[in-house]
């Protein structure tokens, strides 16, 4: 009886631990074949970073892990039961693009030219209420905005991935929108995502699940890279969805 109680308590602790680890934000942005930087420069940290002017960017809508895994606790296996099929829902999504306030340039999304950028308040779509950090954390803090409608993501299939701080996690219920992005004329461009669900609730990607383009690496960043003092996650190579 004592062993069973101890086993149960251990299982509860493990489930709680892994349940926390699998807390995935509803929205993420991810640049294919980019590097994740815990601290890239004085104006950006905890983002997927690229220096290529043309790249593939994903907006991910994620409702929950779809797989079940067993964990060895010593003397037996405990199943970690993940989320079942969620109630059907969707999000109408926007790519929040921010660029330097004092610069002129163009961003193309799937061939659509975007060269009009405004203050944050004048750019937010009607009926959307993003989290305040979208405009108060750098680099977006120093930028002007355009919210580009990219369409709808729903959760009727397990086609979303968790791009977790440099590690691709488990597949989950949801989907991804893949876009071809080209940036011209700007020193940097930052990409967040927001989504409005069927009940009118607004979701904003987490500040540590966003993406940025920088025209050239920061000199200080290059120095740190040379010395091996900056924590940048390994390159992730995931085939693009055809």
C-alpha positions, 0 to 999 in steps of 0.5 A, a space after each residue: 500500500 505504501 509503495 502504491 501511494 508513493 508511486 501515485 505521488 510520484 506520478 502526480 509530480 511527473 504529470 504536473 511537471 510535464 504538464 507545465 512543460 507542455 503549456 504551449 502558447 496559442 499563437 507563435 511565429 517561426 522563421 524556417 531555418 533560423 536561429 533562436 537567440 536568448 539575447 540577440 542585441 540590445 533591442 531584441 531577445 528571445 526571438 527567432 532571428 534571420 539576416 536573409 532578406 527573403 525567408 519563410 515565416 510561419 504563424 502557428 495556431 496551437 490548441 493542445 498536444 495530440 500525442 500520448 507518451 509514457 515516462 519511466 519512473 523507476 519500477 514502472 511506466 506512467 502514461 502522460 495523457 495529453 489533450 484529447 480532440 478539442 472543441 472546434 474553434 478557429 482564429 482569424 489571424 493577423 501578422 503584426 509587422 513592426 519596422 523602424 519608425 524613421 526608415 522607409 522600405 517595403 515588406 512583401 508577404 506572399 507577393 503583396 507589397 506593404 509600405 504603409 506603416 502607422 502608429 500602433 493605435 491606428 494599426 490594430 484591427 477593429 475588434 482585436 485587443 492584443 496584449 499590451 506588450 506587443 507595442 511596449 517591448 523592443 524592438 516593436 517599441 521603436 517601430 511603426 506597424 502594419 497588421 496584415 490579414 493572413 487568414 484563418 487557422 482552425 483546430 480540426 487537425 493535428 498540423 501545428 508544431 511547437 517551436 519551443 525556444 530552439 527545440 521543435 516540440 510535439 505536434 498538436 491540434 491546430 495548423 500553420 500558415 506558411 508565408 514567403 517574406 521579403 524585406 527591403 530598405 529596413 534595418 530590422 523588421 519584427 513579426 508577431 501574430 494575433 488571432 481573434 477566435 469564434 467568441 471574439 477573444 484575442 490571442 497574442 503570440 508570447 514575447 518569447 515566441 516571435 521572430 525578427 529580421 536584421 539586415 546585418 548582425 550586431 557587431 557586439 553579437 558577432 564578437 560574442 559569437 566568436 567567443 562562444 558567449 552568447 546562447 543561440 540554439 542550434 539550427 532547426 531544419 524542418 521541411 516546408 509544407 508543400 
